Amino acid sequence: MTSYDTIILGSSPNALTAAAYLARGGKRVLVLEPSEHIGGAVTTVQFADGFAGDIGLTSGRLDSNVIKDLQLHEHGLEVIERDTLTSLLANGRSFTLPADRDAATEVIRGFAPNDAARYKSFMQLVDLASNFLQTVYAMTPPSHHPPSEADVQKLTALVSQLRGYGRREMTEVMRLLVMSVRDLLDEWFESAALKGLLGTAGVRGLSQGPFAGSTAFNLLHHLAIGDGYFRATARGGIGAISQALSKAAISSGAEVRTKVSSLHVNVSDGVATGVQVGGESIEATVIISDYDARHTFSNLVSPPELEPEFNRALRNIRYNGAVARINLALRELPKFTGLAAAALGGTLNIAPSISYLEQAFDGGKYGDISNHPFLEVTVPSVSDATLAPAGKHVMSIWLQYAPYRNNIDPQRVCDLAVDRVSEFVPNLRSLMQHSQVIMPRDYEAQFHLSEGHLYGGEINLAQAFYLRPLPGFAQYHTPISHLYLCGAATHPGGGVHGLAGRNAARELGVRDMVPA
């Protein structure tokens, strides 16, 4: 019978990050991915002849320490920055904010002089708050009651960081964590269009509208993981990040298998002892699940292995996937009315106001899709010619809100998205050669993401830090001895940062995070 030190189920960037660190630390590691693609839903696949599109997340930035420690540039990682953010407005109007804050201020001055005077101060405040979260995200949440000496040191360092901001700034940072993104932006800005654009990151991936409490926390989460307003991808698509991590893990001695048959964790007397892969049983000292807690304990582990109280807590985790993804194969570069071609290298948003975002959510709240959804649009082939044949292009659309709970027709979703974008690209339908639509139920069926949630469960304070995935289990362990979690469902939450995998590897004994 084959045996390993560690078996990792799933191959998201978190799983591959953990695999690379553990293998580099001398562990014999096996990664098992049921699908044919490394990365799970963080992958880029051909969806039409010569056209490749991202399947799940459309952007992401690995933590800088992960990139440096695992020497990912040597394994083919090439980051592409999306350093502009555009708001598409009615009647052919738009504005584009560059990442440079002085330049962005001048853009805003053209339509909202009072807001221009506040923009840099606003960004400095959210920088402080997101920097605080970055410190929190790099650590494993405390677990002990009373806390251990090491946990006390962690918490003391966090308090010291907050106090270092100064009394006023510390208070403001703490307020931000519980605010709605609507209230936050209303305090700072007047322009409805600017507030709509800046509010989008507060609802990204959520089944909530901008009026809901702690949506400002979701904004800060995306900023903290480097995926806020000005985002990034990789040459070859978001899946190239997973590919680089896989190469790093393999180069350190890990083994990676794809297209494996059904997975089941073998448990004996409350201890995980290995994995059943179809007819093959593979032993391991440690099993790590990259999947969320619900899928892990409902499908990979037999429910009788768990206490009833734990099973009840599992059922209360909020997922509520609300994102549909559409990829379009276009015969030529789309021309957006009144928009400079350079803006197509960034992110384009259809979210003209906070009220518009809330109304888009209203449709999903009642199990349907609003006729005016929130859309994020990118044309990744503008910056990466590998994604489409010469002269042709890929358009990628992120649509909210497409509720998991109703079986909505994917063609209707595609038509709605294309109709909305056609208001800015009048000939869009004539450019289309092929389309691909991925709904929340597809994510659940194909990638085992509970309720199709791309971030491993809702990002809010009720499911963050020592409460993620569940109170008492935020340290990557589970009620089953030798079974751990490392995916987006664990601290610090979803995104393509790799921090959950890095933290989990550290908890499993890989303390030296610096390459030999």
C-alpha positions in Angstrom: 0.0 0.0 0.0 1.4 3.4 -1.0 2.1 5.9 1.8 2.8 9.6 2.1 3.4 12.1 4.9 0.7 14.4 3.6 -2.1 14.0 1.1 -3.9 17.2 -0.1 -7.3 16.9 -1.6 -7.9 19.6 -4.2 -5.5 21.9 -6.0 -6.4 25.5 -5.5 -3.6 28.0 -5.0 -3.9 27.5 -1.3 -3.5 23.7 -1.7 -0.6 24.0 -4.0 1.0 26.6 -1.7 0.8 24.2 1.2 2.1 21.4 -0.9 5.1 23.4 -2.0 6.0 24.5 1.5 5.5 21.0 3.0 7.5 19.4 0.2 10.3 21.9 0.6 10.3 21.1 4.3 11.0 17.4 3.5 7.5 16.0 3.6 6.4 13.4 1.0 3.4 15.1 -0.4 0.6 13.9 -2.8 -1.9 16.4 -4.3 -5.1 14.8 -5.7 -7.3 16.9 -8.1 -10.6 15.3 -9.3 -10.9 17.6 -12.4 -8.5 17.5 -15.4 -7.2 21.0 -14.6 -4.8 22.0 -11.9 -6.2 24.8 -9.8 -9.8 23.7 -9.4 -11.9 26.7 -10.2 -8.8 28.9 -10.4 -8.0 27.8 -13.9 -8.0 29.0 -17.5 -9.3 26.7 -20.2 -10.0 26.8 -23.9 -13.8 27.5 -24.3 -13.7 27.9 -28.1 -11.2 27.1 -30.8 -8.1 29.1 -29.9 -9.9 31.1 -27.2 -9.0 30.6 -23.5 -10.9 32.1 -20.6 -10.8 32.1 -16.8 -13.4 29.8 -15.2 -13.8 31.3 -11.7 -12.0 34.4 -10.4 -11.0 36.8 -13.0 -8.1 38.4 -11.1 -5.9 37.6 -8.1 -2.5 38.4 -6.6 -0.4 35.9 -4.7 1.0 37.1 -1.4 4.4 38.6 -2.0 6.0 36.2 0.5 4.6 33.2 -1.3 6.0 34.5 -4.6 9.4 35.1 -3.1 9.7 32.0 -0.9 8.6 29.6 -3.7 10.6 31.5 -6.4 7.5 31.5 -8.6 9.0 33.7 -11.3 11.5 30.9 -12.0 8.5 28.6 -12.5 6.9 30.8 -15.2 4.8 33.3 -13.2 4.5 36.6 -15.0 2.1 39.1 -13.4 0.0 41.4 -15.5 -1.3 44.5 -13.8 -4.7 45.9 -14.4 -3.9 49.4 -13.3 -7.1 51.3 -14.4 -10.7 51.2 -13.1 -13.5 52.4 -15.4 -17.1 53.3 -14.7 -19.4 52.9 -17.7 -22.3 55.3 -17.5 -25.4 56.1 -19.5 -25.3 58.0 -22.8 -21.8 57.0 -23.7 -20.2 58.6 -20.7 -17.5 57.1 -18.6 -14.5 57.9 -16.4 -11.3 56.0 -15.8 -9.3 56.1 -12.6 -5.6 55.2 -12.9 -3.8 53.5 -10.0 -1.7 56.6 -9.6 -3.5 58.7 -6.9 -2.5 62.1 -8.1 -3.6 61.3 -11.6 -6.9 59.8 -10.3 -7.5 62.9 -8.3 -7.3 65.0 -11.5 -9.8 62.7 -13.2 -12.3 63.1 -10.4 -11.7 66.8 -10.3 -13.2 66.9 -13.8 -16.7 65.9 -12.6 -16.6 66.1 -8.7 -14.2 68.8 -7.4 -15.1 68.3 -3.8 -14.6 64.5 -4.0 -11.2 65.0 -5.7 -10.1 66.9 -2.5 -11.0 63.8 -0.4 -9.9 60.9 -2.6 -6.3 60.5 -1.4 -7.3 60.8 2.2 -10.0 58.1 1.7 -7.4 55.8 0.1 -5.0 56.4 2.9 -7.6 55.4 5.5 -8.5 52.2 3.7 -4.8 51.5 3.3 -4.4 51.7 7.1 -7.3 49.3 7.6 -6.3 46.9 4.9 -2.7 46.9 6.2 -4.0 45.9 9.6 -5.9 43.1 8.0 -2.8 42.0 6.2 -1.1 41.5 9.5 -4.1 39.5 10.8 -4.2 37.4 7.6 -0.5 36.4 7.9 -1.1 34.8 11.3 -3.0 31.8 12.6 -6.0 33.0 14.8 -5.6 32.3 18.5 -7.3 29.2 19.8 -6.5 28.8 23.5 -8.8 29.7 26.4 -7.1 31.3 28.2 -4.8 32.2 25.3 -1.2 30.8 25.3 1.8 33.1 25.7 2.3 32.9 21.9 -1.3 34.0 21.3 -1.0 36.8 23.8 2.1 38.0 21.9 0.1 37.9 18.6 -2.8 39.9 20.0 -0.5 42.4 21.7 1.2 43.0 18.4 -2.1 43.7 16.7 -3.2 46.1 19.4 0.2 47.9 19.1 -0.2 48.2 15.4 -3.6 49.8 15.9 -2.3 52.2 18.6 0.5 53.2 16.3 -2.0 54.6 13.9 -2.9 57.3 16.4 -6.1 57.7 18.4 -8.3 59.1 15.6 -7.1 56.8 12.9 -7.4 53.7 15.2 -11.0 54.6 15.9 -11.7 55.1 12.2 -10.2 51.7 11.3 -12.3 49.9 13.9 -15.4 51.7 12.6 -14.7 50.6 9.1 -14.9 46.9 10.0 -18.6 47.0 10.8 -19.9 49.6 8.4 -21.9 49.2 5.3 -20.0 50.3 2.2 -22.9 52.7 1.5 -22.4 54.5 4.8 -18.7 54.6 4.4 -18.8 56.2 0.9 -21.6 58.5 1.9 -19.4 59.9 4.6 -16.6 60.7 2.1 -18.1 61.5 -1.3 -20.9 63.3 -3.1 -20.8 61.9 -6.6 -23.2 59.0 -7.1 -21.0 57.6 -10.0 -17.8 57.7 -7.9 -19.5 56.0 -5.0 -21.0 53.3 -7.3 -17.6 52.5 -8.7 -15.8 52.4 -5.3 -18.6 50.4 -3.8 -18.2 47.5 -6.2 -15.4 45.8 -4.2 -17.6 46.0 -1.1 -20.2 43.6 -2.7 -17.9 41.5 -4.9 -18.7 37.8 -4.4 -21.3 38.5 -1.7 -25.0 37.7 -1.7 -25.6 41.1 -0.1 -26.1 44.6 -1.3 -24.1 47.7 -0.3 -26.6 48.7 2.3 -25.8 45.6 4.4 -23.5 45.9 7.5 -19.9 44.8 7.2 -19.8 45.2 3.5 -17.0 47.7 4.1 -15.1 44.7 5.6 -15.5 42.9 2.3 -14.0 45.9 0.6 -11.1 45.9 3.0 -10.6 42.1 2.5 -10.2 42.5 -1.2 -7.8 45.4 -0.7 -5.8 43.4 1.9 -5.3 40.5 -0.5 -4.2 42.9 -3.3 -7.4 42.4 -5.3 -9.3 45.6 -4.5 -9.6 48.3 -7.1 -6.5 47.9 -9.2 -6.0 44.2 -9.8 -3.8 41.7 -11.4 -3.7 38.5 -13.4 -1.0 36.4 -15.0 0.2 35.8 -18.5 -1.8 32.8 -19.7 -4.8 33.7 -17.5 -5.5 33.3 -13.8 -4.8 29.5 -14.2 -1.1 30.3 -14.8 -0.9 31.1 -11.1 -2.0 27.6 -10.3 0.4 26.2 -12.9 3.4 28.1 -11.4 2.5 26.9 -7.9 2.2 23.3 -9.2 5.6 23.5 -10.8 7.1 24.8 -7.6 5.6 22.0 -5.6 6.7 19.3 -8.0 10.2 20.8 -8.1 10.4 20.4 -4.3 9.4 16.8 -4.6 5.6 16.8 -4.4 3.5 14.6 -6.6 0.4 16.0 -8.3 -2.3 13.8 -9.9 -5.3 15.1 -11.8 -8.5 13.3 -13.1 -8.6 11.1 -10.0 -11.8 9.2 -9.3 -14.0 9.7 -6.2 -12.3 10.7 -3.0 -13.1 9.6 0.5 -11.1 10.1 3.7 -10.5 6.9 5.7 -11.1 7.4 9.4 -10.4 5.0 12.2 -11.2 5.7 15.8 -11.5 9.4 15.1 -8.1 9.6 13.3 -7.7 10.2 9.5 -5.5 7.5 8.2 -5.5 7.9 4.4 -7.6 8.4 1.3 -9.7 6.1 -0.8 -9.3 7.0 -4.4 -11.7 4.8 -6.4 -10.4 1.3 -5.7 -7.0 2.4 -4.4 -6.3 3.1 -0.7 -3.4 5.5 0.0 -2.1 5.9 3.6 -0.9 9.2 5.0 0.1 10.7 8.3 -1.8 13.9 7.6 -4.7 14.6 5.3 -5.5 18.2 4.2 -8.7 19.1 2.5 -8.7 22.1 0.2 -12.5 22.0 0.1 -14.9 24.0 2.2 -16.1 22.6 5.5 -19.5 21.6 4.2 -18.2 19.5 1.3 -15.4 18.0 3.3 -17.6 16.8 6.1 -20.7 15.9 4.0 -18.9 14.2 1.1 -15.3 13.3 2.0 -16.0 12.2 5.5 -18.9 10.1 6.7 -21.2 12.2 8.9 -21.3 9.6 11.7 -17.7 10.5 12.4 -18.8 13.9 13.7 -20.7 15.1 16.7 -24.3 16.4 16.1 -23.4 19.9 17.4 -20.6 20.1 14.8 -22.9 19.0 12.0 -25.5 21.6 13.0 -22.8 24.3 12.9 -21.8 23.2 9.4 -25.3 23.7 8.2 -25.3 27.3 9.4 -22.2 28.4 7.4 -23.4 31.0 4.8 -22.4 30.3 1.2 -25.1 31.7 -1.1 -23.1 31.8 -4.4 -24.3 34.7 -6.4 -21.8 35.1 -9.3 -22.3 34.0 -12.9 -19.3 34.1 -15.3 -19.6 34.7 -19.0 -16.7 34.3 -21.5 -17.1 35.6 -25.1 -15.0 34.8 -28.1 -14.9 38.0 -30.3 -13.8 38.2 -33.9 -12.1 41.6 -33.2 -11.4 44.2 -30.5 -14.6 45.6 -29.1 -15.0 49.4 -29.4 -16.6 51.0 -26.3 -18.4 54.2 -27.0 -16.4 57.2 -25.9 -13.8 55.0 -24.1 -10.0 55.2 -24.8 -8.6 51.9 -26.0 -6.0 52.0 -23.1 -8.8 51.5 -20.6 -9.5 48.0 -22.0 -6.4 46.8 -20.2 -8.0 47.4 -16.9 -11.4 46.6 -15.3 -14.7 48.1 -16.6 -17.7 48.3 -14.2 -21.3 48.8 -14.8 -22.4 50.1 -11.4 -23.4 53.8 -11.8 -24.5 54.3 -8.2 -24.8 52.6 -4.8 -28.6 52.5 -5.4 -28.0 50.6 -8.7 -25.9 48.0 -6.8 -28.7 47.6 -4.2 -31.3 47.2 -6.9 -29.2 44.6 -8.6 -29.1 42.7 -5.3 -32.9 43.0 -4.9 -33.4 40.7 -7.9 -31.1 38.1 -6.4 -32.6 38.4 -3.0 -35.9 37.2 -4.3 -34.4 34.4 -6.3 -34.2 36.0 -9.7 -31.8 38.3 -11.7 -32.3 42.0 -12.0 -32.6 43.4 -15.5 -29.9 45.8 -14.4 -27.2 43.6 -12.9 -23.8 44.6 -11.5 -21.2 43.7 -14.2 -17.4 43.7 -14.2 -16.0 43.4 -17.7 -12.4 42.7 -18.8 -10.8 42.1 -22.2 -7.8 40.1 -21.0 -6.5 39.4 -24.5 -5.6 43.1 -24.8 -2.7 42.5 -22.4 -2.2 38.9 -23.1 -2.2 37.7 -26.7 -1.9 34.1 -25.7 -5.6 34.0 -24.9 -7.0 34.4 -28.4 -6.0 33.9 -32.1 -4.2 36.9 -33.7 -6.5 39.9 -34.1 -9.3 38.3 -32.0 -10.2 38.8 -28.4 -11.7 37.4 -25.3 -14.3 39.3 -23.2 -14.8 38.1 -19.6 -17.9 39.2 -17.7 -18.6 38.8 -13.9 -22.3 39.1 -13.2 -24.0 39.7 -9.9 -26.5 38.7 -8.7 -27.2 35.2 -10.0 -28.6 33.3 -7.0 -27.7 29.7 -6.5 -31.1 28.8 -5.0 -33.1 29.1 -8.2 -32.3 27.2 -11.4 -31.9 30.2 -13.7 -31.5 29.6 -17.4 -27.8 30.2 -18.4 -28.8 31.5 -21.8 -31.0 34.1 -20.2 -28.0 35.2 -18.1 -25.8 35.4 -21.1 -28.4 37.4 -23.1 -28.9 39.8 -20.2 -25.1 40.4 -19.8 -24.6 40.9 -23.6 -27.6 43.3 -23.8 -26.1 45.4 -21.0 -22.6 45.5 -22.4 -24.1 46.2 -25.9 -25.3 49.6 -24.6 -21.6 50.5 -24.6 -20.5 48.3 -27.5 -23.4 48.5 -30.0 -22.0 45.8 -32.4 -21.1 43.4 -29.7 -23.5 40.6 -30.9 -22.0 40.8 -34.4 -18.5 40.2 -32.9 -19.5 37.1 -31.0 -18.3 33.8 -32.3 -18.9 31.7 -29.1 -20.0 32.1 -25.5 -19.5 30.2 -22.3 -21.7 30.6 -19.2 -20.8 29.3 -15.7 -23.5 29.5 -13.0 -23.2 28.9 -9.3 -24.7 25.4 -9.7 -21.9 24.6 -12.2 -19.3 25.6 -9.7 -20.8 23.3 -7.2 -21.2 20.3 -9.6 -17.8 20.7 -11.3 -15.6 22.0 -8.5 -17.4 21.0 -5.3 -17.8 24.6 -4.2 -20.7 24.6 -1.8 -23.6 26.6 -3.3 -21.2 27.7 -6.0 -19.5 30.3 -3.8 -16.1 31.3 -5.3 -14.7 32.6 -2.0 -15.3 29.5 0.1 -18.3 31.1 1.9 -19.4 34.7 2.5 -16.7 37.2 3.5 -18.1 39.0 6.6 -17.2 39.5 10.2 -19.5 36.6 11.3 -17.3 34.3 9.2 -13.8 35.8 9.7 -10.6 35.4 11.8 -11.3 32.9 14.6 -14.8 32.3 13.4 -13.7 30.9 10.0 -14.8 28.3 9.1 -16.2 27.7 12.6 -15.4 28.8 16.2 -12.8 26.5 17.7 -11.5 25.4 14.3 -9.8 28.4 12.8 -6.4 26.9 13.2 -6.8 24.6 10.2 -7.4 21.5 12.3 -10.8 19.7 12.5 -12.6 17.4 15.0 -11.0 14.5 13.2 -7.4 14.0 14.3 -4.8 14.4 11.5 -7.4 15.9 9.1 -6.9 19.6 8.3 -8.4 22.3 6.1 -6.4 24.8 4.0 -8.8 26.3 1.4 -10.6 29.6 0.9 -13.2 28.5 3.5 -10.5 28.9 6.2 -8.8 32.0 7.5 -8.1 34.5 6.0 -10.8 33.7 3.4 -11.2 33.6 -0.4 -8.9 35.0 -3.1 -5.8 33.9 -5.0 -3.3 34.9 -2.2 -2.1 31.5 -1.0 -2.1 32.7 2.7 -4.4 29.9 4.0 -2.0 27.3 2.5 1.0 29.1 3.8 -0.5 29.4 7.3 -1.6 25.8 7.3 1.9 24.6 6.3 3.4 26.6 9.1 1.0 25.0 11.6 2.0 21.6 10.4 5.6 22.2 11.2 7.1 24.1 8.2 8.5 27.0 10.2 11.3 28.1 7.9 9.6 30.1 5.2 12.9 31.2 3.6 14.4 29.2 0.7 17.5 27.3 1.5 
